[in-house]
Amino acid sequence: MSTVRRRDAAATRGKILDAAEELFAERGYHGVSIREIVALAGVDLALVHYYFGPKDALFREVIERRGAGHAADHMAALDKLRAESDGPPGVAALIRAFCAPMFEKMGRGPEWRNYMHLLAHRALARQSEVFLAPYEKTFEPMTRAFIAAFREALPEADEKNLFHAVYFMHGAIVYALAETGAIERLSDGKMDSSDFDTLLDRFVPFFTAGFMALAKAPR
Protein backbone atom coordinates (compact mmCIF):
# COMPACT_ATOMS: atom_id res chain seq x y z
CA MET A 1 0.00 0.00 0.00
CA SER A 2 1.38 3.42 -0.95
CA THR A 3 2.03 6.15 1.60
CA VAL A 4 -0.91 8.16 0.26
CA ARG A 5 -3.28 5.20 0.50
CA ARG A 6 -2.12 4.44 4.03
CA ARG A 7 -2.68 8.07 4.98
CA ASP A 8 -6.16 8.05 3.42
CA ALA A 9 -7.01 4.79 5.21
CA ALA A 10 -5.84 6.19 8.54
CA ALA A 11 -7.89 9.36 7.98
CA THR A 12 -11.01 7.34 7.16
CA ARG A 13 -10.56 5.11 10.19
CA GLY A 14 -10.12 8.22 12.32
CA LYS A 15 -13.33 9.78 11.00
CA ILE A 16 -15.28 6.61 11.79
CA LEU A 17 -13.80 6.31 15.28
CA ASP A 18 -14.45 9.98 16.05
CA ALA A 19 -18.06 9.73 14.91
CA ALA A 20 -18.66 6.50 16.81
CA GLU A 21 -17.06 7.94 19.95
CA GLU A 22 -19.24 11.05 19.80
CA LEU A 23 -22.48 9.13 19.27
CA PHE A 24 -21.71 6.34 21.78
CA ALA A 25 -20.85 9.05 24.32
CA GLU A 26 -24.16 10.80 23.75
CA ARG A 27 -26.54 7.83 23.52
CA GLY A 28 -24.68 4.72 24.63
CA TYR A 29 -23.92 1.59 22.65
CA HIS A 30 -27.49 0.44 22.14
CA GLY A 31 -28.77 3.89 21.18
CA VAL A 32 -26.61 4.21 18.08
CA SER A 33 -26.75 2.47 14.70
CA ILE A 34 -23.92 1.92 12.26
CA ARG A 35 -25.83 3.97 9.68
CA GLU A 36 -25.89 6.94 12.04
CA ILE A 37 -22.15 6.61 12.58
CA VAL A 38 -21.33 6.57 8.87
CA ALA A 39 -23.68 9.50 8.26
CA LEU A 40 -21.82 11.59 10.84
CA ALA A 41 -18.44 10.41 9.59
CA GLY A 42 -19.36 11.07 5.96
CA VAL A 43 -18.14 7.68 4.72
CA ASP A 44 -19.66 4.66 2.99
CA LEU A 45 -21.33 2.02 5.13
CA ALA A 46 -19.11 -0.71 3.69
CA LEU A 47 -16.00 0.98 5.07
CA VAL A 48 -17.06 0.38 8.68
CA HIS A 49 -17.29 -3.35 8.06
CA TYR A 50 -14.06 -3.30 6.05
CA TYR A 51 -11.99 -1.57 8.74
CA PHE A 52 -13.68 -2.74 11.94
CA GLY A 53 -16.16 -5.56 11.37
CA PRO A 54 -19.39 -5.67 13.43
CA LYS A 55 -20.60 -2.97 15.79
CA ASP A 56 -19.18 -4.58 18.94
CA ALA A 57 -15.71 -4.67 17.35
CA LEU A 58 -16.01 -0.98 16.47
CA PHE A 59 -17.06 -0.20 20.03
CA ARG A 60 -14.08 -2.14 21.37
CA GLU A 61 -11.69 -0.18 19.16
CA VAL A 62 -13.24 3.12 20.26
CA ILE A 63 -12.59 2.15 23.89
CA GLU A 64 -9.07 0.94 23.20
CA ARG A 65 -7.97 3.85 20.98
CA ARG A 66 -7.53 6.27 23.90
CA GLY A 67 -7.73 3.69 26.66
CA ALA A 68 -4.09 2.61 26.83
CA GLY A 69 -2.88 6.17 27.17
CA HIS A 70 -5.59 6.98 29.71
CA ALA A 71 -4.72 3.96 31.85
CA ALA A 72 -1.03 4.84 31.55
CA ASP A 73 -1.77 8.33 32.91
CA HIS A 74 -3.36 6.75 35.99
CA MET A 75 -0.41 4.42 36.51
CA ALA A 76 2.05 7.30 36.06
CA ALA A 77 0.18 9.25 38.75
CA LEU A 78 0.33 6.27 41.10
CA ASP A 79 4.01 5.61 40.37
CA LYS A 80 4.86 9.27 40.95
CA LEU A 81 2.96 9.24 44.22
CA ARG A 82 4.79 6.12 45.41
CA ALA A 83 8.16 7.62 44.44
CA GLU A 84 7.43 10.79 46.43
CA SER A 85 6.06 9.05 49.52
CA ASP A 86 7.86 7.65 52.53
CA GLY A 87 6.00 4.39 52.92
CA PRO A 88 2.53 3.70 51.49
CA PRO A 89 0.79 6.79 50.07
CA GLY A 90 -2.11 8.14 52.11
CA VAL A 91 -5.77 7.79 51.26
CA ALA A 92 -6.30 11.43 50.23
CA ALA A 93 -3.31 11.38 47.91
CA LEU A 94 -4.47 8.12 46.34
CA ILE A 95 -7.97 9.47 45.72
CA ARG A 96 -6.52 12.57 44.06
CA ALA A 97 -4.14 10.48 41.93
CA PHE A 98 -7.02 8.25 40.83
CA CYS A 99 -9.46 11.05 40.00
CA ALA A 100 -7.17 13.76 38.61
CA PRO A 101 -6.40 12.09 35.24
CA MET A 102 -10.12 11.75 34.53
CA PHE A 103 -11.18 15.17 35.74
CA GLU A 104 -8.28 16.88 33.97
CA LYS A 105 -9.22 15.31 30.62
CA MET A 106 -12.70 16.82 30.83
CA GLY A 107 -11.08 20.17 30.07
CA ARG A 108 -8.89 19.07 27.17
CA GLY A 109 -11.48 19.51 24.44
CA PRO A 110 -14.42 17.70 22.85
CA GLU A 111 -12.51 14.54 21.88
CA TRP A 112 -11.43 13.65 25.40
CA ARG A 113 -14.67 14.92 26.87
CA ASN A 114 -16.58 12.59 24.53
CA TYR A 115 -14.34 9.72 25.59
CA MET A 116 -14.91 10.35 29.29
CA HIS A 117 -18.67 10.57 28.69
CA LEU A 118 -18.40 7.27 26.84
CA LEU A 119 -16.66 5.61 29.77
CA ALA A 120 -19.40 6.90 32.05
CA HIS A 121 -22.07 5.38 29.76
CA ARG A 122 -20.18 2.09 29.71
CA ALA A 123 -19.90 2.00 33.49
CA LEU A 124 -23.64 2.53 33.87
CA ALA A 125 -24.53 -0.30 31.46
CA ARG A 126 -25.15 -3.87 32.52
CA GLN A 127 -21.91 -5.80 32.40
CA SER A 128 -22.49 -7.76 29.22
CA GLU A 129 -19.53 -9.02 27.21
CA VAL A 130 -19.66 -6.18 24.68
CA PHE A 131 -18.98 -3.70 27.48
CA LEU A 132 -16.88 -5.83 29.81
CA ALA A 133 -14.26 -7.28 27.48
CA PRO A 134 -12.63 -4.03 26.27
CA TYR A 135 -12.77 -2.51 29.74
CA GLU A 136 -11.18 -5.51 31.46
CA LYS A 137 -8.31 -5.54 28.99
CA THR A 138 -7.67 -1.80 29.11
CA PHE A 139 -8.47 -0.60 32.62
CA GLU A 140 -8.79 -3.46 35.09
CA PRO A 141 -5.02 -3.86 35.78
CA MET A 142 -4.77 -0.16 36.64
CA THR A 143 -7.86 -0.27 38.84
CA ARG A 144 -6.55 -3.30 40.72
CA ALA A 145 -3.24 -1.49 41.27
CA PHE A 146 -5.09 1.37 42.98
CA ILE A 147 -7.15 -1.05 45.07
CA ALA A 148 -3.93 -2.68 46.23
CA ALA A 149 -2.57 0.76 47.14
CA PHE A 150 -5.71 1.51 49.19
CA ARG A 151 -5.19 -1.80 51.00
CA GLU A 152 -1.64 -0.74 51.87
CA ALA A 153 -2.86 2.65 53.09
CA LEU A 154 -5.60 1.06 55.25
CA PRO A 155 -4.25 -2.32 56.38
CA GLU A 156 -6.67 -2.39 59.31
CA ALA A 157 -9.75 -2.08 57.09
CA ASP A 158 -11.99 -5.05 56.44
CA GLU A 159 -11.66 -6.05 52.79
CA LYS A 160 -15.40 -5.84 52.14
CA ASN A 161 -15.58 -2.37 53.68
CA LEU A 162 -12.70 -1.27 51.49
CA PHE A 163 -14.46 -2.53 48.38
CA HIS A 164 -17.60 -0.69 49.46
CA ALA A 165 -15.58 2.52 49.68
CA VAL A 166 -14.11 1.97 46.20
CA TYR A 167 -17.58 1.14 44.85
CA PHE A 168 -19.14 4.31 46.26
CA MET A 169 -16.27 6.45 44.99
CA HIS A 170 -16.47 4.93 41.54
CA GLY A 171 -20.20 5.59 41.39
CA ALA A 172 -19.66 9.26 42.23
CA ILE A 173 -16.94 9.58 39.60
CA VAL A 174 -19.18 8.07 36.93
CA TYR A 175 -22.03 10.42 37.81
CA ALA A 176 -19.72 13.43 37.72
CA LEU A 177 -18.27 12.44 34.35
CA ALA A 178 -21.76 11.93 32.90
CA GLU A 179 -22.50 15.67 33.39
CA THR A 180 -26.26 15.23 33.63
CA GLY A 181 -26.85 18.85 34.63
CA ALA A 182 -29.09 17.80 37.53
CA ILE A 183 -27.08 19.60 40.23
CA GLU A 184 -27.30 22.90 38.34
CA ARG A 185 -31.08 22.66 38.50
CA LEU A 186 -31.19 21.51 42.12
CA SER A 187 -28.78 24.23 43.26
CA ASP A 188 -30.53 26.92 41.21
CA GLY A 189 -27.31 27.50 39.32
CA LYS A 190 -25.09 27.84 42.39
CA MET A 191 -23.02 24.81 41.38
CA ASP A 192 -21.24 24.23 38.08
CA SER A 193 -20.73 20.51 37.55
CA SER A 194 -18.37 21.20 34.65
CA ASP A 195 -15.87 22.94 36.97
CA PHE A 196 -13.77 19.85 37.50
CA ASP A 197 -10.96 21.63 39.35
CA THR A 198 -13.41 22.63 42.07
CA LEU A 199 -15.06 19.22 42.00
CA LEU A 200 -11.71 17.51 42.58
CA ASP A 201 -10.89 19.76 45.54
CA ARG A 202 -14.26 18.87 47.12
CA PHE A 203 -14.19 15.25 46.07
CA VAL A 204 -10.90 14.38 47.79
CA PRO A 205 -11.80 15.35 51.39
CA PHE A 206 -15.32 14.00 51.06
CA PHE A 207 -14.23 10.52 50.01
CA THR A 208 -11.19 10.51 52.26
CA ALA A 209 -13.59 10.85 55.19
CA GLY A 210 -15.71 8.04 53.77
CA PHE A 211 -12.75 5.70 53.35
CA MET A 212 -11.51 6.44 56.87
CA ALA A 213 -14.96 5.88 58.37
CA LEU A 214 -15.39 2.51 56.65
CA ALA A 215 -11.85 1.51 57.64
CA LYS A 216 -12.98 1.80 61.26
CA ALA A 217 -16.36 0.15 60.69
CA PRO A 218 -17.07 -3.32 62.07
CA ARG A 219 -15.92 -6.25 60.00
N, C-alpha and C positions, 0 to 999 in steps of 0.2 A: 504494500500500500504506500502511495506517495505521501510526502510530507503534507501536501495540501489536503489530500483525502483524509489523512489522520486528524488534521486540524479541524476539518469540517465535521468529521464523526464526533470528535470530542465536543465541539460546539453544540451539535444536535443533542448529544447525550446530556450535556449541561442544561439545555433548555427544557428537556423533558424532566430532569431531576428537579430543577427549580420550580416548574409548574406543579409537579406532584407534591413537592414539599409545601408549597403555598396552600394548595387545596386540602391536603391531608391535615395541615395545621389548623385550617379553618373549620373543617367539617368532619374530621376523623376518617379512618380507613373506609368504613362502610358507607359513608356519605358522599363518596366521590367515585365517578366512573372513569374508565380509561378514555372514553370519548371526551369528557370534560377536560382531562389533562392534556390531550393532544390539541384541543381547541385553544387552550390557554398558551400552550407552547408554540403553536403555529406550525405543527409538523404533521406528517401523514400518520394515520393510525398504525400502519404496518411497521413503522420504525420503532414503536414501543416494544412490540413483540420481537423484532429483530435484535434490538440492543439489550432488552431486559427479560423477555419472556412474559409470564403471567403477572397479574396485578400484585400478588404477594411477593414475588421476586423484586418487582419495582419498589415496593414498600421497604423491603429489606435493604435495598441499595440506598434508598433515601436515608434510612437510619444510619447506615454504616458510612456514608460519604463524609459526614462531619463527626461521626461518633468517635472514631479513634483519636482524633485530635482533642475532642472534648474530654474524653476519659483521661487522656494524657495530661491535660491541664489540671484535673483533679489530683492525679497522682503526683504531679510536680508540686502542687500546693502542699500535699501531705509530706512529701520528701523534704521540702524546704522547712516545714514546721518541725519535723523530727531533727533535722540538722541543727536548727537553732535552739532546740530545747535541751535542758539538762534533765534527762530521764523522759518518761512518757509525756507527751503533750497533754495539756489540760483540756477539759471538756469545752470551754468557751472557744479556745483556739481551734479545736477540731471542728466545731460547728461552723465557725467562720470559714475555715479552709474548705469545708464541704460545700457551703452555699455560695461563696464568693464567685467561683468560676461560672456558675449558672446565672446569678444575678447580674454579673458584669456583662455577660453576653447579651442580655436584654437591651443594652444600650449601644450595641455595635452596629445596628442597622437592620433592615427588614429581613435579610437572609438568615442571620442568627436568631432574630426574634421569631421568625417562622419556625425555625428548627426547635427552639425551646417550647413554643406552643405545641408543636408536634409531639415532643416528648411528654408534655402534660396530657395530651389526648391519649397517648399510648398507655400512660400509667393509670388512667381512669377507666380503660377498657378491661373487659374480662380477659383473663390471661390465657387466651387461646394461642395455638402454636404460631399463627401469623404474627402476633405481637411479641410473644415470649422469645422465640428463637433469636431474632436479631438483637434484642436487648440483652439476653444472657451472654451472648458472644462478646458484645461491645462493652457493656457497663458492669456486669456482675462482678468481675474480678476487682474492679476499683471499689465498688460498694462494699464488698467483703473486707477489703483492706481497711476501710474506714471503720467498719464494725469491729474489727480486731483492735484498732487503735482506741476505740471507745472502751473496749474490755480492759485494755491496759490502763486507761485513765481511771476506770472505776472497777478495780478488781473485787471490791466488796459487794458489788451489785449482783442480784440474782439475774441469771441469763435471760429469763422470760421478761423481767422488768426492763432490762436493757433493750430487748427487741421491741417492747411496747414503746419505749422512748424513741427509738429509731423510726418505728412505724408512724407515730404521731408527727414527728418532724417531717418525714417524707410527705405525708398527706398535706401538711401546711405548705411545703415547698411547691408541690404540684398545683395547689389552689392558687398560690401567688403567681406562678408562671402562666397559668391559664388566663389571667387578666380578665375576669368576668365583668368587672365594673360594678359589682354589687356593693362593695364597701363605699364607693363614691356616693351611691344613692343613699345608703344607710347613714352615712356621716354628713349628709347634706353638703357634699363637696369639701368637707374639711380634710379628708384624706385622699392622697393621690397614690393609687396602687401601682402606678408606673414609675414611681420614684424609688428605684431599687437600692440606691445608696442608703436612703432613710430606712427602708424596709430591713436591710441587712443589719443596721445598727440597732433596730428594735428586736429583730429576730433572735440575735445571738443571746442577749441576756434572758429573754423570755424562755427559750428552750434550754439554756444552761440551767435555769432554775428547775425546769421540768425534769431534766436528766438527774440532777442532784436529788430531787425529791424521790424519784423512783429508785434511785440507788439505795436510799435508806428505807424504802418500803419493805414490808414483810415478804419473805420468800414464798 
